[in-house]
Amino acid sequence: MGPPALLMLGIREDKWGPVALPFDLTPLGAPGCRIWTAPIMQMGAPVTPSGTAQIKLGIPVDPAINGARLNAGGLNMDSKANSLGMTTSSYARIIIGI
């Protein structure tokens, strides 16, 4: 197993505190990598030798959250990828429908 991957879930995609999103990590040494959402929840998962990771989320059956939107992005520690030592995933939007 490699270093853990980190899933970041958030509800904002415009800013993270004073920082405008998406935040480009190129100036920090990770060209092409961005932080896409202001995380309100983060979860780690082990990365398999083939480079995949899985995280299962339990979604309650509650009509109050029907249509709720979450934004997601992943981060992986990879010391050989660039000078920052990490890569990020593409952006995902999750809409809860029950």
C-alpha positions, 0 to 999 in steps of 0.5 A: 500500500502507498500513502493514503489518499485524502477525499475532501468534501465541501459545499463551497466552490467559490472561496475557502476563507479568503482564498479564491477557488479553484486554488492553483497549486502550480506556484507551490510546485504542483503544476496542473493541480488544484484545490476545488472545494473548501473542505468541511469534511476530509477522509483518508483511504489507503491506495492500492498498488494499482493506484486506486482508493475507495471510500464508502459514504453512508447517506441517510434516508432523509427527505430533508437532504434530498437535492443537497449538493456536495463538491469533492476533490482528492489529494494524494501524497506522491513525493516523485510527482512534483516538487510539492510532493502531491497530486490532486484529482479532478472536481466532482459534484455530488447531488443527493437524491433519495 
